[in-house]
Amino acid sequence: MTRRLPTITEAKKQARRLRDDLSAQGSDVSHAQALEILSHQYGFRDWNAFHAAIGNRPPDGWTPGGRVEGRYLGRPFAATVLASQMLRPGWFRIVLELDEPVDVVRFDSFTNMRRRIRAVVGPEGHSREKTSDDVPHVELKM
């Protein structure tokens, strides 16, 4: 059986949960120690080796041909990934072809339908750019 490797963000969340669970049982460990324990559970010698193995790959579905869902400018969408390029660990430039066009204008008297999106998304699946009401332009479900 092959175990799916988590993304860096998922691994750090797992380490936080492990740390909390161990603390609840009376064994206090640092976050670094929790990362090391998690690395061993996935079969790596240490966090550095584990990080190297997972740091250079996109999350599941973020490769060309993959399927993603999320919100664009607050509107839900489903899409096929046309291109994905890692800019730095955890950050990817992606091009999405939407199944159904999304209206990117909020005015009733005007529409502008968009079928293709180009965005840079981070480890949490959100773009850094935000609308005036502080909502990320792109939010991908992880």
Backbone bond lengths (Angstrom), bond angles and torsions (degrees), N, CA, C in turn:
res aa  C-N    CA-C-N  psi(-1)  N-CA   C-N-CA  omega(-1)  CA-C   N-CA-C  phi
1 M - - - 1.435 - - 1.527 109.15 -
2 T 1.317 116.89 132.43 1.449 121.93 178.13 1.520 109.15 -100.20
3 R 1.303 115.94 128.39 1.467 121.17 -179.74 1.520 108.69 -91.36
4 R 1.335 115.91 130.72 1.456 121.00 177.81 1.518 109.05 -69.66
5 L 1.326 116.06 130.21 1.458 119.75 177.77 1.520 109.77 -79.38
6 P 1.326 116.56 140.99 1.460 119.54 178.56 1.527 110.47 -77.40
7 T 1.323 115.77 167.05 1.460 119.91 169.51 1.530 107.04 -75.75
8 I 1.318 117.05 169.98 1.467 120.32 178.53 1.519 110.32 -59.72
9 T 1.323 116.95 -43.27 1.458 120.90 179.76 1.521 110.86 -61.27
10 E 1.331 117.35 -44.93 1.463 120.83 178.79 1.528 110.84 -63.59
11 A 1.334 117.22 -40.55 1.467 121.07 -179.68 1.530 110.54 -63.29
12 K 1.319 116.92 -41.98 1.465 119.53 179.29 1.523 111.45 -66.69
13 K 1.334 117.29 -36.25 1.467 120.21 175.86 1.526 110.44 -66.14
14 Q 1.335 117.09 -40.05 1.466 120.80 178.00 1.526 110.14 -63.09
15 A 1.337 116.73 -40.26 1.467 120.51 179.25 1.530 110.32 -64.63
16 R 1.336 117.12 -39.39 1.476 120.10 177.33 1.523 111.04 -62.70
17 R 1.349 116.50 -42.93 1.469 120.01 177.88 1.527 111.07 -63.74
18 L 1.348 116.57 -41.92 1.463 121.17 178.34 1.529 110.04 -61.29
19 R 1.315 115.95 -44.03 1.470 120.83 179.14 1.530 110.52 -61.05
20 D 1.332 116.98 -44.52 1.462 121.21 179.10 1.529 111.19 -64.23
21 D 1.342 116.60 -42.26 1.465 120.58 179.65 1.527 111.25 -64.00
22 L 1.337 115.96 -44.06 1.470 119.03 179.31 1.524 111.09 -65.90
23 S 1.323 116.50 -37.81 1.465 120.93 178.36 1.526 110.52 -63.41
24 A 1.337 117.01 -40.00 1.456 121.10 178.92 1.528 111.63 -64.80
25 Q 1.337 116.07 -24.49 1.466 121.03 179.11 1.524 111.93 -92.82
26 G 1.344 116.21 2.71 1.463 119.88 177.19 1.514 114.85 94.03
27 S 1.334 118.61 6.88 1.468 121.79 178.53 1.524 108.88 -111.43
28 D 1.320 115.69 98.68 1.462 119.23 179.11 1.521 109.98 -80.89
29 V 1.356 115.59 127.08 1.465 121.67 176.14 1.524 107.75 -130.37
30 S 1.311 115.22 153.27 1.461 119.56 177.15 1.526 109.33 -76.96
31 H 1.325 115.93 167.25 1.467 119.22 177.66 1.529 109.96 -63.21
32 A 1.328 117.09 -38.62 1.473 120.78 178.43 1.524 110.84 -61.43
33 Q 1.333 116.84 -41.24 1.462 119.86 178.38 1.526 110.83 -66.05
34 A 1.328 116.85 -38.18 1.469 120.07 177.64 1.523 110.50 -64.13
35 L 1.328 117.56 -39.48 1.473 120.82 176.98 1.532 110.86 -62.84
36 E 1.329 117.15 -39.59 1.466 121.14 178.53 1.529 110.84 -65.25
37 I 1.330 116.75 -44.23 1.471 121.00 178.57 1.529 110.07 -61.12
38 L 1.328 116.43 -45.64 1.458 120.86 179.08 1.533 110.68 -60.87
39 S 1.323 116.73 -41.55 1.467 120.61 178.55 1.515 111.18 -59.10
40 H 1.329 116.68 -42.79 1.469 120.95 179.07 1.522 110.79 -64.86
41 Q 1.355 116.97 -36.59 1.462 120.12 179.76 1.529 111.19 -64.19
42 Y 1.322 117.06 -29.48 1.466 120.88 177.70 1.533 112.06 -90.00
43 G 1.330 117.41 1.84 1.460 121.11 174.79 1.522 114.89 91.00
44 F 1.318 118.41 17.58 1.463 121.45 179.20 1.519 109.36 -104.82
45 R 1.331 116.44 153.87 1.466 120.75 -175.68 1.515 112.51 -71.23
46 D 1.366 117.15 -30.70 1.460 120.33 179.51 1.529 109.59 -163.24
47 W 1.332 115.47 177.41 1.460 120.75 -178.31 1.526 111.64 -62.29
48 N 1.305 118.50 -37.22 1.470 120.41 -179.14 1.528 111.50 -61.02
49 A 1.322 116.96 -43.58 1.467 120.24 178.89 1.521 110.78 -67.84
50 F 1.319 116.26 -40.96 1.468 121.20 179.04 1.529 109.92 -64.17
51 H 1.314 116.62 -46.58 1.469 121.88 179.67 1.531 110.78 -59.75
52 A 1.321 116.91 -42.36 1.466 120.33 178.89 1.527 111.36 -63.11
53 A 1.328 116.68 -37.40 1.466 120.37 -178.53 1.524 112.12 -70.20
54 I 1.319 117.66 -34.10 1.463 119.60 -175.56 1.515 113.31 -102.70
55 G 1.322 117.49 -16.09 1.460 120.36 -173.28 1.511 115.77 -72.95
56 N 1.306 118.30 -20.48 1.459 120.73 -174.70 1.519 113.94 -103.96
57 R 1.307 117.06 14.69 1.456 118.25 -179.82 1.524 110.08 -125.50
58 P 1.318 115.65 147.82 1.460 118.85 179.13 1.525 110.92 -76.52
59 P 1.333 117.32 159.64 1.462 119.83 174.36 1.527 110.88 -60.73
60 D 1.318 116.39 160.79 1.463 121.24 179.19 1.524 110.47 -52.80
61 G 1.321 115.89 133.99 1.458 121.20 176.98 1.521 114.06 89.91
62 W 1.333 118.32 -11.73 1.464 120.24 -177.47 1.529 112.64 -89.30
63 T 1.306 118.63 11.38 1.459 121.69 176.76 1.524 109.08 -98.35
64 P 1.336 117.78 157.39 1.468 119.55 -179.32 1.531 111.57 -51.74
65 G 1.326 114.37 132.80 1.457 121.44 -177.07 1.515 113.10 92.32
66 G 1.326 117.01 -13.62 1.461 121.29 179.95 1.518 111.68 -71.28
67 R 1.306 115.75 160.77 1.465 122.22 179.42 1.516 109.61 -110.30
68 V 1.317 116.30 135.52 1.461 121.87 177.53 1.520 109.79 -134.86
69 E 1.326 115.14 157.64 1.458 122.46 173.03 1.512 107.20 -131.30
70 G 1.318 114.92 157.32 1.447 118.79 177.97 1.502 112.04 172.63
71 R 1.328 114.90 -152.44 1.459 121.50 179.51 1.526 107.78 -131.71
72 Y 1.335 115.01 138.57 1.457 121.98 175.42 1.519 107.40 -122.96
73 L 1.316 116.14 118.29 1.463 122.13 -176.03 1.528 110.62 52.23
74 G 1.337 115.07 38.77 1.455 121.13 177.36 1.510 115.65 83.41
75 R 1.331 117.38 -0.58 1.467 120.14 -178.41 1.537 110.01 -109.36
76 P 1.333 116.97 135.12 1.465 119.97 -177.50 1.527 112.45 -68.38
77 F 1.346 115.34 149.14 1.460 120.32 177.03 1.519 110.18 -151.82
78 A 1.332 114.70 161.20 1.465 124.24 167.85 1.512 104.96 -127.07
79 A 1.342 117.12 142.45 1.463 119.07 -173.15 1.520 111.89 -153.25
80 T 1.326 114.05 164.17 1.459 123.27 172.34 1.519 107.48 -105.34
81 V 1.324 116.92 135.92 1.462 121.47 177.82 1.533 108.21 -78.73
82 L 1.333 116.07 122.05 1.462 120.78 177.53 1.520 111.88 -91.41
83 A 1.327 116.86 -35.07 1.459 121.39 -179.37 1.519 109.55 -151.46
84 S 1.325 115.79 150.05 1.454 122.08 178.66 1.523 108.01 -148.47
85 Q 1.327 115.80 127.94 1.462 120.55 -179.25 1.521 108.55 -135.72
86 M 1.339 116.47 126.71 1.450 119.64 177.62 1.521 109.16 -76.09
87 L 1.322 116.31 128.01 1.455 121.71 177.64 1.521 110.81 -92.76
88 R 1.316 115.66 -40.15 1.466 124.68 173.43 1.525 105.23 -160.94
89 P 1.313 118.53 165.76 1.464 118.78 -176.14 1.533 112.38 -51.39
90 G 1.329 114.75 123.48 1.454 121.76 178.43 1.520 115.36 90.35
91 W 1.316 118.14 -15.72 1.471 122.08 -177.04 1.521 110.17 -114.12
92 F 1.353 115.64 128.20 1.456 121.38 -175.57 1.520 111.25 -131.47
93 R 1.319 115.34 140.55 1.468 121.67 169.15 1.521 105.36 -92.29
94 I 1.332 116.07 122.67 1.458 120.09 -178.34 1.522 110.39 -125.31
95 V 1.323 114.51 152.80 1.462 122.07 173.40 1.523 105.94 -122.00
96 L 1.333 115.43 125.58 1.466 121.48 -176.37 1.515 110.49 -117.89
97 E 1.325 115.86 138.09 1.469 123.06 171.90 1.524 106.59 -104.68
98 L 1.324 116.80 111.91 1.458 121.44 -176.23 1.525 111.02 -74.49
99 D 1.327 116.68 143.19 1.463 121.02 176.53 1.520 110.58 -65.06
100 E 1.319 116.21 -42.87 1.466 123.05 178.36 1.523 107.87 -126.14
101 P 1.327 118.50 136.83 1.468 119.75 178.88 1.532 111.48 -59.62
102 V 1.325 115.13 147.56 1.457 122.49 179.23 1.519 108.45 -112.42
103 D 1.334 116.20 132.75 1.464 121.24 176.64 1.529 107.43 -79.34
104 V 1.324 117.55 119.26 1.458 121.81 -176.10 1.521 113.12 -95.22
105 V 1.327 117.11 5.89 1.464 121.80 -179.79 1.525 108.52 -111.46
106 R 1.311 117.05 138.67 1.467 121.14 -177.18 1.528 113.18 -96.69
107 F 1.304 118.76 3.42 1.462 121.62 -179.41 1.524 110.08 -89.24
108 D 1.326 116.65 140.36 1.463 121.02 179.72 1.524 111.91 -69.40
109 S 1.329 117.84 -29.08 1.462 121.34 -174.30 1.528 113.80 -88.50
110 F 1.340 117.52 2.49 1.464 120.17 -175.91 1.524 108.88 -149.93
111 T 1.340 116.32 142.66 1.463 120.17 175.97 1.520 109.46 -132.69
112 N 1.304 115.43 154.49 1.452 122.75 174.01 1.521 106.19 -147.99
113 M 1.335 115.61 102.25 1.459 120.69 -174.63 1.528 110.00 -86.57
114 R 1.328 115.43 134.12 1.462 121.56 179.68 1.515 108.36 -119.71
115 R 1.344 116.25 131.10 1.462 121.05 179.92 1.530 111.73 -110.60
116 R 1.331 117.21 -19.48 1.465 121.04 -179.44 1.519 108.83 -125.75
117 I 1.345 115.32 136.84 1.461 121.79 -179.12 1.519 109.14 -123.61
118 R 1.312 116.01 136.08 1.460 122.40 169.89 1.525 106.30 -117.06
119 A 1.332 116.72 128.46 1.461 119.38 -176.65 1.518 110.59 -152.91
120 V 1.313 114.90 160.31 1.461 122.12 170.86 1.522 105.88 -110.52
121 V 1.337 115.89 122.35 1.460 121.02 -178.31 1.523 109.92 -121.81
122 G 1.323 114.99 147.61 1.456 121.06 -176.71 1.509 113.36 -99.95
123 P 1.321 116.13 -169.20 1.462 121.43 -174.61 1.521 114.60 -60.22
124 E 1.308 117.98 -25.08 1.466 120.99 179.20 1.524 111.75 -90.34
125 G 1.348 117.57 -1.21 1.457 121.32 179.70 1.512 113.99 86.37
126 H 1.329 117.41 12.16 1.465 121.46 -178.76 1.518 110.88 -112.74
127 S 1.321 115.26 148.52 1.463 119.73 172.83 1.522 108.87 -78.95
128 R 1.302 116.30 155.47 1.464 120.74 177.01 1.528 110.31 -74.18
129 E 1.336 116.86 -32.91 1.458 121.74 179.77 1.520 109.79 -69.78
130 K 1.337 115.31 141.36 1.458 120.39 -177.82 1.518 110.50 -132.99
131 T 1.329 114.58 158.10 1.455 120.98 175.25 1.528 108.51 -76.62
132 S 1.320 116.44 174.58 1.465 120.11 -178.90 1.522 112.75 -64.67
133 D 1.336 117.45 -20.22 1.464 119.89 176.72 1.533 112.08 -98.95
134 D 1.344 115.94 23.83 1.467 124.75 171.49 1.534 114.89 66.85
135 V 1.335 116.95 30.67 1.463 122.06 175.72 1.535 107.49 -103.37
136 P 1.348 118.03 129.97 1.464 118.88 178.07 1.532 111.36 -56.90
137 H 1.333 117.17 142.75 1.458 120.39 178.00 1.529 110.48 -56.77
138 V 1.336 116.52 -46.55 1.470 121.66 -179.33 1.519 108.87 -121.66
139 E 1.329 115.77 131.34 1.461 122.55 175.23 1.529 107.02 -130.13
140 L 1.318 117.45 109.47 1.462 121.70 178.24 1.519 109.64 -94.47
141 K 1.334 116.50 139.55 1.468 120.55 174.44 1.511 107.58 -72.99
142 M 1.305 116.17 132.84 1.467 121.00 -178.34 1.517 109.73 -96.84
